[in-house]
Amino acid sequence: MDRLSGPGEPFDVIVLAGGGARRLGGTDKPALEIGGVSLLDRVLAACEGAASVAVVGPPRPVARQVVFTREFPPGGGPVPALAAGMTVGSAELVAVFAADMPLLDEEAVTVLRRSLTADAVFFTDERGKDQPLAAIYRRNTLAAALDALPELRGARLFSVVEGLDATRIPDTRGVTADCDTWEAVHAARALIATRPAAKAKMGDMDDKKLLADWCAAAAAELGLTGHELAESDLDAILGLAGVAAHNVLRPAAPLTTFLAGYAVGLRSSAGGGRGALDGPIAKLSALAQAWDPAADGPAGTGHGGAASGTVGGSVAASPTAVRDATTGAAASAKSSSGTSGDRAADAAGSGGQ
């Protein structure tokens, strides 16, 4: 049975920060500043709360404690880099990011953590392509996929992840937009200048406090004093609502969470205890992921006519400028396949450059 992970579950981070940055003339791309903060530090800031952070690439000054490591041989590609990063940390969940995503933030990482119900969870870009360098994996599954390769060097990243049972989340906020070209770098700088990070973060904190206060007041009104939701339970419910809204229909979110609560109430009355919440959330999340209204029966293999919606968070300022630079100028420099596999192989080069 699929298990829904929550923001309270420990996770490690691997940031791929090597590569040659050929389209930037060999510039040290992770050190490029966007809004006065290096690209690498922006990605690291999004990983608040990680148990460990491995940066695969040359050592450089950073704003937080990390473990630097290198793939063998240096420049051997994203798969050897990923394998090198896997030697750091021991948490069951492993988040993997390229070092050149200036719009990645804590909200995006939280969305991934809330939505992991299978082997992995990926963001998908505006073309629907998987972004395996903006993802969270279960460590044992990812390690097994790496071990199954006859050789790491030269292997394509998609040969590692293509067989995984993965949840996919559309990137509606542009957090996977990379900086492969100077046009994309300039566009990111212009966009970041209009989005004060501190203000956005404070808004997120205010929202969390407001939700917690509301839940406490609602629990008291219903005579549930002493049975309030823990923060991890609240995060899990919000994650379930997001999955239902995206994969079924937006009005499915309140209905699905109500059904989960109803099931918990029935189980608790039978002595199920607080752990009764885990089962309904995992089951309903898996059902929503597999929902296909065009298939016979209640669930199929896709999500058919799913409505648009943001999983687990609100839509922020439009990142159109970065997307245009990435999919226009950058795309012309890529091969005719134009897939995120090309981005992974090139942008990650040992990672995201």
C-alpha positions as CSV (number, residue, x, y, z in Angstrom):
1,M,0.0,0.0,0.0
2,D,1.3,3.5,-0.9
3,R,2.3,5.6,2.0
4,L,1.9,9.3,2.1
5,S,5.0,11.1,3.3
6,G,4.7,14.3,5.3
7,P,6.8,17.3,5.9
8,G,7.8,15.9,9.3
9,E,9.6,12.9,7.8
10,P,13.4,13.3,7.7
11,F,15.0,13.9,4.4
12,D,18.4,14.4,2.9
13,V,19.3,16.6,-0.1
14,I,21.6,16.1,-3.0
15,V,22.5,19.2,-5.1
16,L,24.2,18.6,-8.4
17,A,26.6,21.5,-8.8
18,G,29.4,20.5,-11.2
19,G,29.4,20.6,-15.0
20,G,31.0,22.9,-17.5
21,A,28.3,25.5,-18.2
22,R,29.2,25.5,-21.9
23,R,26.4,27.8,-22.9
24,L,27.6,30.3,-20.3
25,G,31.2,30.2,-21.6
26,G,32.4,28.0,-18.8
27,T,31.3,30.4,-16.0
28,D,31.1,29.0,-12.5
29,K,27.3,28.9,-12.7
30,P,26.5,27.9,-9.1
31,A,28.4,31.1,-8.0
32,L,26.3,33.4,-10.3
33,E,24.3,35.8,-8.2
34,I,20.6,36.3,-8.6
35,G,19.2,39.1,-6.5
36,G,22.5,39.2,-4.5
37,V,22.4,35.5,-3.7
38,S,24.3,32.8,-5.6
39,L,22.3,30.2,-7.5
40,L,23.7,27.5,-5.2
41,D,22.7,29.3,-2.0
42,R,19.2,29.9,-3.4
43,V,18.7,26.2,-3.9
44,L,20.3,25.4,-0.5
45,A,17.9,28.0,1.2
46,A,15.0,26.0,-0.2
47,C,16.2,22.9,1.7
48,E,15.6,24.2,5.2
49,G,15.2,21.3,7.6
50,A,17.1,18.7,5.7
51,A,19.0,16.2,7.8
52,S,22.0,16.4,5.6
53,V,22.9,18.3,2.4
54,A,25.4,16.9,-0.2
55,V,26.7,19.2,-2.9
56,V,28.3,17.3,-5.7
57,G,30.8,19.7,-7.3
58,P,33.9,21.7,-6.5
59,P,34.0,23.2,-2.9
60,R,33.0,26.8,-2.8
61,P,31.8,29.2,-0.1
62,V,28.1,28.6,0.9
63,A,25.8,30.1,3.4
64,R,24.9,26.8,5.3
65,Q,26.7,23.6,6.4
66,V,27.0,21.1,3.6
67,V,29.1,18.1,2.6
68,F,31.0,18.6,-0.7
69,T,31.7,15.5,-2.7
70,R,32.7,14.7,-6.3
71,E,31.6,12.1,-8.8
72,F,34.2,9.9,-10.3
73,P,35.6,10.8,-12.7
74,P,34.9,14.5,-12.4
75,G,32.6,15.6,-15.2
76,G,31.3,12.0,-15.6
77,G,27.7,13.1,-15.8
78,P,24.6,13.3,-13.6
79,V,24.4,9.6,-12.8
80,P,27.8,9.3,-11.3
81,A,27.2,12.6,-9.5
82,L,23.9,11.3,-8.1
83,A,25.7,8.1,-6.9
84,A,28.3,10.2,-5.2
85,G,25.6,12.2,-3.4
86,M,24.0,9.1,-2.2
87,T,27.0,8.3,-0.1
88,V,26.1,11.2,2.2
89,G,23.2,10.8,4.7
90,S,20.9,8.0,5.6
91,A,17.4,9.4,5.6
92,E,14.7,7.3,3.8
93,L,13.8,10.3,1.6
94,V,16.3,11.9,-0.7
95,A,15.6,15.2,-2.5
96,V,17.6,15.8,-5.6
97,F,18.0,19.3,-7.2
98,A,20.1,20.9,-9.8
99,A,22.0,24.0,-8.6
100,D,20.7,26.3,-11.3
101,M,17.0,26.7,-10.3
102,P,16.7,30.3,-8.9
103,L,13.0,30.1,-8.2
104,L,13.1,26.9,-6.1
105,D,11.8,27.7,-2.6
106,E,10.8,26.0,0.6
107,E,7.2,25.8,-0.6
108,A,8.2,23.8,-3.6
109,V,10.1,21.3,-1.5
110,T,7.2,21.0,0.9
111,V,4.9,20.3,-2.0
112,L,7.1,17.4,-3.1
113,R,7.4,16.0,0.5
114,R,3.6,16.1,1.0
115,S,3.0,14.4,-2.3
116,L,5.3,11.4,-2.2
117,T,3.1,8.3,-2.2
118,A,5.3,6.0,-4.4
119,D,8.9,5.5,-5.3
120,A,9.4,9.1,-6.3
121,V,7.7,12.4,-6.9
122,F,8.8,14.7,-9.8
123,F,7.8,18.2,-10.9
124,T,6.9,18.3,-14.6
125,D,7.7,21.4,-16.6
126,E,5.3,23.4,-18.8
127,R,5.7,20.8,-21.6
128,G,4.8,18.0,-19.3
129,K,8.3,16.6,-19.1
130,D,9.6,15.0,-16.0
131,Q,12.2,16.9,-14.0
132,P,14.3,14.3,-12.2
133,L,16.5,17.0,-10.8
134,A,13.5,18.6,-9.1
135,A,12.3,15.5,-7.3
136,I,12.3,13.4,-4.1
137,Y,13.1,9.7,-4.1
138,R,12.9,6.8,-1.6
139,R,16.5,6.1,-0.8
140,N,16.3,2.3,-1.1
141,T,14.5,2.4,-4.5
142,L,16.9,5.0,-5.9
143,A,19.9,3.0,-4.7
144,A,18.6,-0.2,-6.3
145,A,18.0,1.6,-9.6
146,L,21.6,2.9,-9.6
147,D,23.0,-0.5,-8.6
148,A,21.1,-2.1,-11.6
149,L,23.1,0.0,-14.1
150,P,26.0,-1.9,-15.8
151,E,28.0,1.3,-15.7
152,L,27.4,4.7,-14.1
153,R,29.6,6.9,-16.4
154,G,27.8,8.0,-19.5
155,A,24.4,6.7,-18.3
156,R,21.4,8.8,-18.9
157,L,19.5,10.0,-15.8
158,F,16.3,8.8,-17.3
159,S,17.7,5.2,-17.5
160,V,17.7,5.4,-13.7
161,V,14.3,6.9,-13.0
162,E,12.2,5.7,-15.9
163,G,11.2,2.5,-14.2
164,L,10.2,4.1,-10.9
165,D,6.6,4.3,-9.7
166,A,6.4,8.1,-9.6
167,T,3.9,10.8,-8.7
168,R,4.0,13.8,-11.0
169,I,3.2,17.4,-10.1
170,P,2.9,20.1,-12.7
171,D,5.2,23.0,-12.0
172,T,2.7,25.9,-12.1
173,R,5.1,28.3,-10.4
174,G,8.2,27.9,-12.6
175,V,10.4,26.6,-9.8
176,T,12.1,24.2,-12.2
177,A,13.2,27.0,-14.7
178,D,16.9,26.8,-15.0
179,C,19.7,29.2,-16.0
180,D,21.4,27.5,-19.0
181,T,21.8,30.7,-21.0
182,W,22.6,34.3,-20.2
183,E,19.1,35.3,-21.4
184,A,17.7,33.0,-18.7
185,V,20.1,34.5,-16.1
186,H,19.1,38.0,-16.9
187,A,15.4,37.1,-16.9
188,A,15.7,35.4,-13.5
189,R,17.4,38.5,-12.1
190,A,14.7,40.7,-13.4
191,L,12.0,38.5,-12.0
192,I,13.6,38.1,-8.6
193,A,13.9,41.8,-8.3
194,T,10.1,42.0,-8.3
195,R,9.6,39.2,-5.7
196,P,11.0,40.1,-2.3
197,A,11.8,36.7,-0.8
198,A,11.5,37.8,2.8
199,K,8.0,39.1,2.3
200,A,6.9,36.0,0.6
201,K,8.3,33.8,3.3
202,M,6.6,35.8,6.0
203,G,3.3,35.4,4.1
204,D,3.8,31.6,4.2
205,M,4.4,31.7,7.9
206,D,1.4,33.8,8.5
207,D,-0.8,31.4,6.5
208,K,0.5,28.4,8.5
209,K,-0.2,30.2,11.8
210,L,-3.7,31.2,10.6
211,L,-4.5,27.7,9.6
212,A,-3.3,26.3,12.9
213,D,-5.3,28.9,14.9
214,W,-8.4,28.2,12.8
215,C,-8.1,24.4,13.3
216,A,-7.7,25.0,17.1
217,A,-10.8,27.2,17.2
218,A,-12.8,24.8,15.1
219,A,-11.8,21.8,17.3
220,A,-12.9,23.7,20.4
221,E,-16.2,24.6,18.7
222,L,-16.8,20.9,18.0
223,G,-15.9,19.9,21.5
224,L,-12.6,18.3,20.4
225,T,-10.4,20.0,23.0
226,G,-7.4,17.7,23.7
227,H,-7.8,16.1,20.3
228,E,-6.4,18.9,18.1
229,L,-4.5,18.0,14.9
230,A,-0.8,17.8,15.2
231,E,1.2,19.9,12.7
232,S,2.2,16.8,10.8
233,D,-1.4,15.7,10.5
234,L,-2.4,19.1,9.2
235,D,0.4,19.0,6.6
236,A,-0.7,15.5,5.5
237,I,-4.4,16.6,5.1
238,L,-3.3,19.7,3.1
239,G,-1.2,17.4,0.9
240,L,-4.1,15.1,0.3
241,A,-6.3,18.0,-0.6
242,G,-3.8,19.2,-3.2
243,V,-3.4,15.7,-4.8
244,A,-7.2,15.4,-5.1
245,A,-7.6,18.9,-6.5
246,H,-5.0,18.3,-9.2
247,N,-5.7,14.7,-10.2
248,V,-9.5,14.7,-9.9
249,L,-11.2,18.1,-9.7
250,R,-10.7,21.1,-7.4
251,P,-14.0,20.5,-5.6
252,A,-12.8,17.0,-4.8
253,A,-10.3,18.4,-2.3
254,P,-12.9,19.2,0.5
255,L,-14.9,16.1,-0.2
256,T,-11.8,13.9,-0.1
257,T,-10.5,15.3,3.2
258,F,-14.0,15.0,4.7
259,L,-14.1,11.3,3.7
260,A,-10.7,10.8,5.3
261,G,-11.9,12.5,8.5
262,Y,-15.1,10.4,8.5
263,A,-13.0,7.2,8.1
264,V,-10.7,8.3,10.9
265,G,-13.7,9.0,13.2
266,L,-15.2,5.5,12.5
267,R,-11.8,3.9,13.2
268,S,-11.2,5.9,16.3
269,S,-14.5,4.9,17.7
270,A,-13.4,1.3,17.3
271,G,-10.2,2.0,19.1
272,G,-8.0,2.9,16.1
273,G,-6.2,5.7,17.9
274,R,-4.4,8.7,16.3
275,G,-2.5,6.5,13.8
276,A,-5.9,5.8,12.1
277,L,-5.2,9.0,10.0
278,D,-2.4,7.4,8.1
279,G,-4.4,4.7,6.3
280,P,-7.2,6.8,4.9
281,I,-4.8,9.5,3.7
282,A,-2.5,7.0,1.9
283,K,-5.4,5.1,0.3
284,L,-7.2,8.3,-0.9
285,S,-4.0,9.8,-2.2
286,A,-3.2,6.7,-4.2
287,L,-6.8,6.6,-5.5
288,A,-6.6,10.2,-6.6
289,Q,-3.3,9.6,-8.3
290,A,-4.8,6.7,-10.4
291,W,-8.1,8.4,-11.1
292,D,-9.3,8.4,-14.7
293,P,-12.9,9.5,-15.2
294,A,-12.8,8.1,-18.8
295,A,-12.0,4.5,-17.6
296,D,-14.5,1.9,-16.6
297,G,-14.9,1.6,-12.9
298,P,-13.9,4.1,-10.2
299,A,-10.2,4.3,-11.0
300,G,-8.1,3.9,-14.0
301,T,-4.4,4.5,-14.8
302,G,-4.4,8.3,-15.3
303,H,-6.2,11.4,-14.3
304,G,-8.0,12.1,-17.5
305,G,-9.9,15.4,-17.3
306,A,-8.1,16.7,-14.2
307,A,-8.6,20.4,-13.6
308,S,-5.8,22.8,-13.3
309,G,-4.7,23.6,-9.8
310,T,-1.7,24.1,-7.6
311,V,-0.8,21.2,-5.3
312,G,-0.2,22.2,-1.8
313,G,0.4,26.0,-2.3
314,S,-0.8,29.2,-4.0
315,V,0.3,30.4,-7.4
316,A,3.0,33.0,-7.1
317,A,4.1,35.8,-9.5
318,S,4.3,34.6,-13.1
319,P,7.7,33.3,-14.1
320,T,6.9,33.8,-17.8
321,A,10.1,35.7,-18.5
322,V,12.3,32.9,-17.2
323,R,10.3,30.2,-19.0
324,D,10.5,32.2,-22.3
325,A,14.3,32.5,-21.9
326,T,14.6,28.8,-21.0
327,T,12.2,27.3,-23.6
328,G,13.1,29.8,-26.3
329,A,16.8,30.7,-26.4
330,A,17.9,27.7,-24.4
331,A,15.8,25.3,-26.3
332,S,17.4,26.3,-29.6
333,A,20.7,25.2,-28.2
334,K,19.4,21.8,-27.3
335,S,19.0,18.7,-29.5
336,S,15.8,18.2,-31.4
337,S,14.4,15.9,-28.7
338,G,14.1,18.9,-26.4
339,T,13.3,16.7,-23.4
340,S,14.2,17.1,-19.8
341,G,16.5,14.2,-20.3
342,D,18.6,16.5,-22.4
343,R,18.4,19.1,-19.7
344,A,19.4,16.5,-17.1
345,A,22.4,15.2,-19.1
346,D,23.6,18.7,-20.0
347,A,22.5,20.9,-17.1
348,A,23.6,18.3,-14.5
349,G,26.8,17.4,-16.2
350,S,27.7,16.5,-12.7
351,G,24.9,18.7,-12.0
352,G,22.8,21.5,-13.2
353,Q,25.4,23.5,-15.0
